[in-house]
Amino acid sequence: MDLISLIRDKMMQENLMFIYRGVVTDENSVPLIMLLENEMESSEFDFLGRKRLFMFVLESLQNVSRHSDPVEHANMSLVVYSKTSDGYTVTTGNVLPASHTESLQSKLEEINNLDAEQIRKVYRNMLGKSEFSNKGGVGLGLLEMARKTGNRLDYDFIDLNDKYSYFILSKTVDSLGRGNNLPGTEKAFNGTVIAELERMMARNNICLIWSGHISPDIGKEVVSLTETKMYEEEVEESLKRKVFSVLVEILQNVESYCPGREAEKEYGMSVAILGLKDGVYSLTSGNLILNERVDELRGKIDIINRYDEEELKDFFRVSLSGQTTLTDSTGNMGLIEIARKSGSKLDYQFKRLNDMYSYYLLTVKV
């Protein structure tokens, strides 16, 4: 649980909202984009701003999918979303052969030295010349990012060894869909934090971290991304069903006890974390909870953890028979289902924050 607390604190300190580590494909690009779209429902971004931001995300994901080292380092790709007062920042990381970095850096520097009209002119010329390879246009995607969002692209290369480098591409887009780095005022971009995040997730076998309000729509996309990942990794059907069911229940558990967006913003955002090690999935949620609800919830979990599989079935039937239209249907039922479907104990922790709230962490292994 100490690791989860460290991750939550790190996400808050760096204004991080979402991190995915793994292979980026056409299939999982859809929930990756939808996660951001659903989070933006309450933002001030207008239609044009959202359109430009989503275009940048799509081009970034395609860039990772097309140009990552496909074998040894495929799982090291990273997708990171951040939210600050300047807007949303989208950052990707992926492994490239070290021999490719010089030419790629040259293209990026050339693009960053062009003004908006020059970018449009070069873009039209490239389309006219049909300068395409089997992996897409040569620099065309990078030009498209700069053309739609207005100006320079932040990037960095982190040396991994003599053969490979970690390429990090980032951009902050404001509510009008424009980049916030104006020529002559830009600060040097440093990708060290992103590289450290990738290493942290690798060390702890973490695939996905969400830090923010977990609405039903956000939960749906977290589940969809997890489901897609399991499908692509050819996880056996019975395990997929277990993970899917348990994750749904855990996210509903967050919704049941979380006191709302405003409290989250002030005292601590909800988190959802997916880990995988040696074929065992680790599913973790964290959320604020009113102190007045802690003792009751702790009692429920302690009872559930004392029961074996058969006793849980009986307890579920008893709890089900006691449900009415006035009963909190997510009380015992969801927690019992998590224990039943996962076949494991519910590992939990309550950390008291103040006189009103505590932070509630729940981890289940499947």
Protein Blocks (a to p, Z undefined) as FASTA:
>chain_A
ZZmmmmmmmmmmnopabdceddddfklmmmmmmmmmmmmmmmcbdfklmmmmmmmmmmmm
mmmmmmgcfklmmmmpccdddddfkbccddddddddfklmmmmmmmmmmmmmpcfklmmm
mmmmmmmnopacfebpehklmmmmmmmnopacddddddfblmbccddddddddfkopafb
dghiaccddfklmmmmmmmmmmnopabdcdddddfklmmmmmmmmmmmmmmnopafklmm
mmmmmmmmmmmmmmmmmgbjklmmmnopcddddddeehiacddddddddfklmmmmmmmm
mmmmmpcfklmmmmmmmmmmmpcfkbcfklmmmmmmmmmmnopacddddddfblmbccdd
ddddZZ
